């Protein structure tokens, strides 16, 4: 039954962040609700690009690592209040052309049945850093 699942807490969000840093798609998806959504930091719509359902969310998560093969989310801080939560971190990543992103970001979560139903990502709009030489 849904009410038998443990409540989401900050350790849950820290473990989710750790799976991102390991680039472990199967672990990430284990945190996601069956009926999940992911709203990426960029895209054509008001919420960025939205991925709806497990297959699309999986694809959206993997796009982060395809765009930034060395992607890392560092200095994480997490809080949970009821069925909502936030993770704040520093995103660092390098694109194929060598340009780098380093900016603070937040994920705003909605939880359902002890899982993440919605992951809505926001990142500071900082100019790309030059390629490292």
N, C-alpha and C positions, 0 to 999 in steps of 0.2 A: 504494500500500500504506500502511496506517496507520502503520507504523514509519518511513516516509520523511518524515512531517510534522515540522516543527521543534518542539522542546519549548516549552511555554508559559513565558514569563519576565515580569519586572516591566514591561517595555515593552508587552507584550501587554495586561496589565491596565490600564496607564495609557491605552492607546488605547481600550480598552473603556469606561473611565470618561469619556474625552473624548467618545465617541459618546453617552453618557447626557446629558452637558451640552449637546450640540448638539441633543438630542431627535431623533436620527437612527435611526429604527427599523430601516431596512435595514442600516445599518452594524452596529447591535447584533446583529442576527440573524446576520450573517456570522461572529461570534465563537462562536455557539452550535452545539453538536453536533447532528446530525440527531435523535438520541434525547435530548432535553434536558428538564430540569425547572427550575422556578423556584418557590421557597418564599418568599412575600411576608412582610413584617414583621408583618402582622396577619392575622387570620382565625380561623375557628372550630376549627381542628384543632391538634394538637400542633406542627406545623411552620408554623402560620399558614395562609394559603390557598395551596394548591399548584396550579400550572399544569403540565400534563404534555404534552409534544409541542410541536413548533414552532408550530402555530397557537395553542394556548393560551398558550404562553410569550410570543409576540408580543402577544397580548391583555393579558396580565398586565403586561408592560412598558409598554404604552400607557396602562393604567389609572393608572400613576404620574403621567403628564403630564396626564391628564384630572382627577385629583384635585388636583394641584399644577401649574397651567400654567407657573409660573415655577421649577419644580424645578431645584435645582443640587446637585451633590455636589462639595464643595470640600476643599482641603487633603489630597488623597489620598496615602496611603502604601500600598505594595503589597509583598507577599512571596510567593514561590513555593518550595515544597519538594516535589519530585517531582510527583506527580499531584494535589497539593492546593495551594491558595493562599488568600490573604486580602487584601482591600482595606479600608482604614479611611479614613473621610472624615467631613466634617460635612455633613449633609443640611440644606438650607434650602428651604422651600416655603410658599406661601400658598394656602389653600383659598378657594373661592368666597365664603364668608362673611367673608373677611378675616383669619381667625385664621391664625397662622403657626407653623410647626414649625422649630426649629433644634436639632439634636441630633447627637451623634456616633453613627456606625453602622459596622457591618462587613458585608461580604459574604464568605461562606466558599464557596470554589469546589472542585469536583471536575472534573478535566480528563480527557478521553479523546480520543485521536487528534489532539492539538494544538488542541482546541476545548474550550469550557465545556460539560460535561455536566450539572452541577448548580450553580445559583446559589442560595444559602441566605442570605437577608437578615435582619439583626438591627439594631434601633435602640433607643437609650436611650428609656425611657418617661418623657419629660419633658413636663410640662403644656404645652398650646398657649399661645403668646404672644398677647397682645391684638392686634387689628387695628391697623395703622399708620394714623395720621391725618395 
